[in-house]
């Protein structure tokens, strides 16, 4: 019988512009004479001949008629049951015969409820449905592909399996949602693929926005991967995390870049695998006493020199260091050794790379069309359109994805300030005010609030930490109190003021004393993390050790002083790798840290000093239990600018549990230094950054001093002691 297909339908199929190829391809019931039959059609542009293998009738191969020279075939078969059972046999141009399942014989995986939630922007587990999902349909194993491209006129899946020919696997468009879908039987883990997208007369290829794995850059294809196979062994950690109050717990974060932490000794040009890094990192972090590791972005990014902050694959852990399962092992291994894992997450912008999100379906889909809203001129990147439900869903689901599939413990959200302000780094007239005429990005604010609500609701104990450099109020306050809902916020003001102060020659520091004391005016307005991050050791700033003034001895003493002051100041702690043993050179992402420096006692001393500070942080509740409350801090003396000294008290929730801290920011020892203390007890010196074991001059107080009933600094007793040069000493009352 003659085909009932219209020429217009066939033409759109051949051009790749058919929104629903299932209208033509696959099995279609027809009437043949007085009996039921099914017309099976297949588009096989790279074939010479094709057959339908009728499984319901003994596997009889029925020749298919070529009804269009472009490669469209049809065969009419009798019906046996409600669902036709058949295979396709194809003679390829090479002469090879291949037997295959027909992808157009399978129903869609996305349900009406899925599409409803996606359109509403609240499908929080959409990563279980979109992208490339290994699954079985009607007992046949393969991969279900789904992608959002509402303005495309045609979308197909291409890969090694079809010779990267966009004509072979055209996807079905769900209208009006704009999601395209196709099940491709027979595909397996590791197969490469992209989406070939047609927008009017433009045809281009894109990596999968939901791809779980990618080729190693500079290659750009996505890879099929099964995320649900790995067996976790971190139940104890995950259960304890749920009940943990991190705001009252010690947090000391080791910030690191996986590709340059260490390189193999036999091949310093090679990246280490996640599995190789894990035991080495655990040994070091345990030795140093950190509570958490924070990784610079691990999502796939095309340019290594971007350090991961220009992401093209938000759902793909970078293949530079291994597979997604390798990264699961990495996180699991750290958890089994009681180390938390935080990752940097970048929802503020994405790069212009052609295979990424930029103009994904030929239009400004993930970004704003107007460059005054959609471009970061400084960074050469695009800004997400947070007002679009599907974009908001994409990003929030991505945050939940890392917590769900990879068990990470927190997200440090990059460049929050750039999201909050419409005029961020823009000249007058180069930005569009909000609907009320203001500079606040109302859509981004709503997005951040919803993000934090969902993270804390669905993953109790997980942290969200904002890198926010302005005075925006309530960043780390709950949304129901008008805040943005983050767990914590980086204290960029403290970092800038402290680093500026420490870079000055000690003789000049007395004229800038307020740079140290100012931070306590606002220290408890937010839940602050004190960061000395990777940003402070790049772009010509020099390493932290190199930024310190003075001769060699003074540089090391100043660095120990900086860390000791930081670790006793209210707030959680973060330090970038290499700084903890006094690396001299700026960080270079293309090479390993200079671990060989640890052959020198001066560098060993800095490292040991930091390890002891972390030990004290964990042990002494006064140093962590009330980081975010005035009740945990009390000035003793903040006015001694002439001698550049500070003295203060840190308290635990139990008022009787406290420490007395004194800092000397000059190279002059103070042999008769007196400060007020709350009680006339003996005070044990539990830490001295000038100790010989740290490389200091070993000027100290012989284990402690007794306070006298001499009122001082408004307190009923006082302590006279030796305050070493460029050093911090910590005293604890001894009551027994």
N, C-alpha and C positions, 0 to 999 in steps of 0.2 A: 504494500500500500504506500501511497505517497505520504511524505512527511507533512504534518500539519503546522510546521513552524513557519512564522512569517519572516520575510526578508529583513524587516526592521529589527526584530529580535536577534536574528543571526548576525546582522551588522554590528549591533552594540556588543554582542559577545566577542566577535573577532577584534573589535577595537578596545576591548577591556573596559567598557563603560557600562556594563550590565550590573545594576545594583543587586539583583537577585538571580544569579546564574542557575539556581535551583528551579526557576521557571522553565528552563530549557533542558538542563542536564540532569542525569540521574534517571530513576524509574518514573514513568508517567502512565497512569491507567488510560486505556483507550477502548473503544468498541471495534472489534474486528468481526465483520459479518454479524453473526448472532451470538458471539461469545466474548467473554472478557479477555483482554490481553494487556500487556504492558510494553510500552515503548521505552527502551533503554537508550539513552543518548550520552555520548562522551565526546569531549573536545580534546583531541590528541594531536596537536599541531606538529609533533616531531615523529609521527608514525607513518608507516606504509600501509598497514592493514590492522584490523582489530576484530576480535570475536567476543561474544558474551558466553561465558561458561555457565550454563544453567544448572545450578546445584540441585534444584528441586526436581530435575528430570535426568538424574544420573550423570551430571557433569557434561552434558552435551555442549560442545562448542558451536555456537550459532554465529555465522559470519555477520559482521556489521556492515551496513551500506554506508559509503562515504557520500553524505548528502550535501557537503560543501567542500570545495577543494582546499579550504583553509585548514581542514583536519577535523571536521564535525562528522561524527558517525552516529548511526541509529540501527537498532535491531528490535524487531517485535517478537516478544516471547509470550507464551501462554502463562496465565497466572496460576500458581498453586499456593493458596493461602493468602493472607492479607499482606504479608511482607515478602516481596520478591527476594530470592536468595541467589546471588550470582557473583561471579568474578569477571574481570576484564582481562583478556589476553591481547597483548599489543606486540606487533612486529615493528621494532624501531627502525630508524633510517639505516642503522648499522647492520640490520638483518637479525639482530638478537631478539628473541621472544621473551617477554616479561609477563608474568601473571600478577595482577594487582587488584586490590579492593577499589571500589568506586567511591571517591570521597563525597560524591553527591547523593549517596544512598543512605546517609546518616542524618538523624535529626539534630537540631542545635542543642548546645549545652547550656547557653544562657537562658534563664527562665524569665518570664514576665516580671517576677519579683526582683530578680537581679537587675533588670533594665530599669525598673522603677527606682530602686535604691541608687543606682548609678546616676540617673537623671536628677534625683534629689540631692546628690552629693553626700550620701551617708552609707555607702557600701564599704564598711571599714575593713572587710576581709576580701576585697575585690581581687587581691593578688592570688586568691585561690581559683579565680575564674578567668582572669584576663591574661594576656601574654601567651606563652606556650605551655599548656598543661598536659603532661603525660597522663593518659587515662584510657579506659576501654569503653567503646560505644558498641552496643549490641554484641558484646563478647569479642570485639576486635580491638586490639591494642594500637595506639597511635598517639597523635598529639592534636589537641584542640587549640586552635589559634583564635585570638580575639583581640581587636585593637580599636581604639577610638579615632575616627577620622571623618567627622560628620560632613565636611565640605568636599570630600573626595568624590570623584565621579566613578572611580573603580579602585579596588584594592585586591592584591593577590599576594600569596606567600611564595617566596622564591628561596632556593637553596641548592645544595649539592644534589638533593633528591630529584630535582626537575631541571638541572642544568642552568639554574638561575634564569629560567624562562618564565616571564610573568604571565604567559598565556595559559599555563597549565592548571593553576590552582587559584581560580578567581573566588573571592570571598563573598558571603551573603551580607547585605546591609540590613540591620534592624532599624526600621523607621518608626518613630522620628528620632530615636536616641542617637543614631550615628555610629553605633558600634558594629564592626564587621567581624564575621566569624566563619570558620571552616575547620572541620575535622579532617586531618590527613592521616589515613591509616598507614601503619607500617613504619612510621618514623620512630626513632629511638634516642636515648640520651646521648648528648654530644653532637647531634646533627646541627649543622649551621643553617641559619635562615635570616632573612630580612623581609620587610614588607615593601612591595613595589606599589607605589601610590600614583594614581593618575588624577590630576586636577586640570580639567579642560585639556589643553594640548601639552601640558607639562607631565613628564613621567620621571620619577625619581625613587631612590631606594632609601629606606630608613631602618635603623636598628629598632628593636622592640622596646618601647618605653617601660614595659613590664618584664623585660628579659632578665632571667635569673643569673645568666652567665654569658660572657662574651669572649671573643678571640682576644689574644694578647695584643694590645696596641703596638704598632699603628693600624693593625687590621681592625675591622669595625663590625663584623657580623655578630649576631647573637647566637647563643648555643642553647639547645634544649637541655634542661637539667631537672632531676628529681630532688626536690628539697625535703621530701618527707621520709627519706630512708634512714637518715642518721639516728643512732640510738644515743640519747643523752645520758650522762652520769652525774648531773649537777643538781639532783633533786634537793639535797640538803641545803645548798646555797640558795636555790630559788625559793624554797619555803621560808628560810630565815629572812630573805630579802623582803618578802611580803610584810613581815611584822616589824621591820627595822624602821626606826625613826632616824633617818640620816641627818636631820637638822641638829640632833643632839649627839651625834656620833663623830668619832675622828674621821676626817677625810683628808687624805694626802694623795694628790693625783700626779702620776708620772705621765707627762704628755710626750708622745713619741710618734715618729714617722717610720712605718714598717720597713720601707725600702732602704733606709740609711742608718738604722740603728746599729746593725752589724752586717758585715758582708763576709762570705766564706773566705778563710785564709788562703785557700788554694785557687780561688777565682774571685777577686774583689770586684769584678764587673757584674757578677751574677747576683740576682735577688734571692734571698732565702725564702723557702716555702713557709706558709703559716705553721705547718707541723714542725719544721726545724726551729722556728723562732720560739715556739711556746715553752719548751722546757728551759731554754736559756733565759728567756725573759722572766719566767717564774723564779728561777734561782736568784736573779739580780733583784727583782722587786721584793722578794722575801728578805734578802740580805739588807736592802735599804729600808724596809719597813713601810713602803707605800701601801695604801689601801686600795687604790684604783689605778688602772692604766687608761689613759685617754688617747685614742688613735686619731691622727689626722685622717681626713675622709677616706673610707675604704670602698666607696661606691666607684663604679667604673668611670674613668676619666681619660681622655685621649692624650693629654700632655702631662708627662711626669713632672715637669718643672712647675706645673700649677699646684703641686703638693696635694692634689685631689680636690681642690676647691672649685674646679670647673667640670661639673659632672654631666655626662651624657646618659649613663645607665644607673638611674636611681635605685633600681632593684637588683643590680648585679654587683656582687662583691668583686673587686678588681681581680682579674685573672693574672696579674703580674706575679702574685705570690701563691697561686694555686687555685683550687676549685672551691665552690661554695661549701662543700663538705669539709675541706681542709680548714676553712675559717670557722666552721662550727666546732671542729676539734680544738682549735685555738681558744675559743671562748670557753668551751667546756673544760679544758685543761686548767685555765686560769681560775675558773669557778671552783674546781675541785681543790684548789690551793688557797681558797678564800680571798681571791683578788677580783674586784669588780672591773667591768669593761664598759667604758664610755666611748662613743664614737662622735666625731664631728659630723654634723648634718647641715646641709646647705640648701635651704628652701628659698633663699633670697634672690638667686639668679642662676642662669644656666648659659652655656657657651653657644656660639654661633655655628658650631661644626655641622656640616651638611647632613650627616647621618643621625643627628640628635633631634631634640625637640623643636628646634627652630622651624617655623612655618611647616609644621608637621604634615598637614594635609593640603599644603599649598596656600594656606592662610595663616594669619596670626592666631594660632589655636591655644597654645599654652601661655603665650605672651600677649601683651597689649599691642594693638596695631599702631597706635600713635607713639612715635619714639620718645615723646615727652613723658610717657607713662611706662613704656616697654623696654627702654634701654638704659643700661648703666654705662655712661660714656667713659668713666674712669677705667672700668674693668673690661670694656668691650664685650659685654654680655647682655642677655635679655632678662627682664623682670617678669616673674609669673603674674598672671592675671588672677589675683586671689578672689575676685568677685564671681568668677565662673565656677559653678558648682562642681563640674567634673574635674577642674584643676585643683580645687580645694580638696576634693576626695582623693585625687592622685597623691597629693603630698601628705595628707594626714594618714592615709592607708600605708604610705611608705614608712612613716615614722613608726607605726604600729608593727609593720612587717619586720623591721630590724629587732624589735623587742620580742616578737612572736617567734619568727623562724630562727633567729640567731641568738636569742636569749641575752642580748646586750642589756646593760643595767642603766643606761642613761644616754641622752642625746644632748650634746653641747651645740646649741643652735647658732650658726655663724651669722654675723652681720645683721643682727636684729635692728639696729638703728637705721640701716638703709631701707628696711621694710616699713618702719613706722612713719617716716617722713616723706611726703611727696616731693619735697624740694631738696632731698638729700644730695649733696654735692652737685647742685644745679644752680645756674645763674638765674636771675629774675627774668621771667618770661619764658623760661625753658621747662616749665612744669605746669600742671593743670590742678587747680585747687579742688578740694572735695566739694560735695554738694552744699556745704554750709560756708564755703569760701575759705576754709582753713587749710593748713599744710599737713594735717594728719591723714594718713592712709587708712581710712575707716575699714576698708575691705581687708587689709592686712591685719589690722587689730582684731577684727572678728575672727579671722583665720587662726591667729596665734592663741586666742582664748579657747577656741574650739579644740585646737591641737592639744593644749595642755589639759583640758577637761577630759578628753578621750584617753590620753596617755595615763593620767592618774586614776581614771575610772577603771580602765581595762587591765592595767599593770601596776597594782599597788607596790610601792617600794622603788619603782623606776624613777630616775631623776631627769628633769629637763633644766638645762643651764643656759642662760642667755648671754651671748656676747653683745652687750648693749652699752654704748659708750657715752650716752647722754644722760640727762637728769630726768628722763621719763619716769613718772611716779608709779609705784606699785608693780614693777616688773615681776617681782617674786612674791606678790600677794595674791590670794585666791581671787578667782574671777567674781565670786559672789560678793566680794568686798571692793569690787571695782578694779582689781589688778589684772595683769595679763596671765597669771596663773603659773609662771615658772617656779620650779623648786628653788633655784638660786640664780644669781647674776654675777658675772665677772665684774670685779671692782677696778675698772679701768682708771678711775681717778687716783686711787691709791697707787696703782702701778706707775702711772706717769709721774706723780709727785715724788714717790720714793726713788725711782730710778734717776730722776733729775737731781734730787738731793745727793744721792750716793755718788754720782759722777763728779761732783764738785770737790775741789781740794778741801781737806778738813779745815784749813784756816779760814775758809770762806763760808763754811756751813752755818755758822752762828747767825749769819744774815738771812738765812733761808729756813730757820727753825720751824716756821709755820707750815712748811711743806710736810713735815712729819705729824704735826698735831692736828692739821685740818681734817684728816681722814676720820678722826673720832667724832667730829661734829655730825657726820652723816652715816657712821659705820653701822647703825642699827635700823636705818630706814629700809634696807633690803637685806635679804639673805645672801651675803657676799662670799664669793670665792676670790682669794687673792692670787692673781695670775702673773707669773713670769714665764710667758709662753714663747713659742717659736717666733712670734712677731718681734720679740725684743732682741733677737740675735741674728737678724738678717738685714738686707738692704743697706749695708754700710754702717750699721750701728756697732758692729763688733760683738764678740762673745761677752757675756756678763763679766767674766774675770778681766777681760781687756778693757771694759768700761770703767773699772775701778781705778781711782787715782793713786799716785804714790809709787814708791819703789816696789820691787818684787814682793818683799815681806808684807808691805801695806796692802798691796792688791789682794793677796790671799786673806789677810785679816779683814779687810773691808768686805770681801765676799762672804766670809763666815758671819760677819756682823749683819750683813743684809739678810741672810737666811735665818739667823737667830731672831732678829727683830720681826721678820715676816712670820715665823712659826709661833711667836708669842703674841702677835697682833690678832684681834678678833677676826674670824673668817676662816673658811676652809682654804686649803693650800693647793697650788698647782705649779709645777716646775717642769720646764722642757728638758728633754734628754741632753746629756752632755754638760749641762750647767751644774749638775750635781757632783761632778768631779773636776770642775774647773777647766773645761775645754777652752783653749786659747783662740781658736779660729772660729769665724762665723760658721753657722750651720750650712752645709752643702748637701742638698738632697741626692746628689749623684755619687756620694761616697760615704763610707762608714764613719762613725764617730772615731775620735782619736783615742782609742782605748789604751794605746801604748803609753799615754801620759801617766798612767797609774803606776808606772815603775818609779815615779818620783814621790817622795814622802809628802811634799806640799800638796799634791793632788790627792793622795791617799787621805790626807788630813781633812780636806774639804769633804770628801766622800764620807768619812767616818763621822764628821760633825753632823752632816745631814741625816745619816742613819740614826744617830743618837737623838736628834731632834724629832724624827719620826717615832722613835721609841717613846720619848716623853709625851708626844702628842697622843699616842694610844693609851699610855699608862695614866696620865694625869687628867682627870675629868675637868679640872680647872681650865685646861687648854682647848677643850672642845665642847663641853656640855652646854655652855651658854654663849656660843659664838655670836648669836643674833639678838642678844638682850643686853641692855645697860647693866643689868644685875650681874653680868659676868665680867665687868670691867670697871676699874676705878683708877683714876689718875692719882698718883702720889705727888709727882712733880713734873709738870709739862712746861715750866717757865724758865728753866735754866738754859736759856739760849746762849749765854756767855760762854759756858763750858760745853755746850752741845751734848747735854745728857738728858735722858728721859728715865722716869721711874713710874711703874704702874703695877696694879694688882689684877690678876686673873682669878675668877672665882667659879667653882662648880655650883650646882644647885644647893648643895649643903654649904651655907655661908662659912662654916669653919674649915672648909676644904679650899685653900687658896694658895697661890704662888705670888712671890714678889719678884719683879723683873726690873733690872737696871741696865741701861744701854749707854755706852760711851762712844760717840761718833768722832772722836779726835784721837790722835796717836799719843796723847798725854795720859799716863796713868794717874788716877785720883786715889792717893793713898789714905786720905782721911775723909772719904766721901760719906755723908750722912743723909739718910732718908727716913721719913716717917713710916711706921708699920703699925698694924692694928693692935698688936699684943707684945708684951715683953717676954717672949720665949726665945729659946735657942733656935736659930734658923740655919738649916743645913744648906750648903751650896750644892745643888743637885746638877748644875750645868754651868760650864764656863767655856765660852768659845775661844778663849785664849789658852786653853790647856795645851800642853806639849804634845799630847796624842793627836791633836788637830793641826799641829804645825805652829802653834802660838808660842808666846814668850813664857808661859806657865806662871804668870802672875795671878795669884788667887788668894783665897781666904782660909786655907788649911782645913777645908771640909765644912766650914761654917763659922758663924759669929753669933754672939748672944746680944739680943736687943736690950736696950736700957729704958727705964721709965722716964725718959726725957721726951716730952711732947715735941713733935716736929711735923711740919707740913700739915698741921691740923689733925694729926693722929696722936693717940695717947702715948706712944712709945716710938723709939727710933733705933736704927741700926747703923753702926759705923763700920765701914768695911773698905777694902781695896777694890776699886773699879778699874779693871785692866784697860789698856789702850785698844781702841777699835774693837770693842768686845761687848758681849752681853753676858751677864751672870743671872742665874735664877736661884732664888732661895725658897725653901719650904719650911714652915714651922715644924719643929720637932717637939711633940707634947709628951712624949713618954721618956 
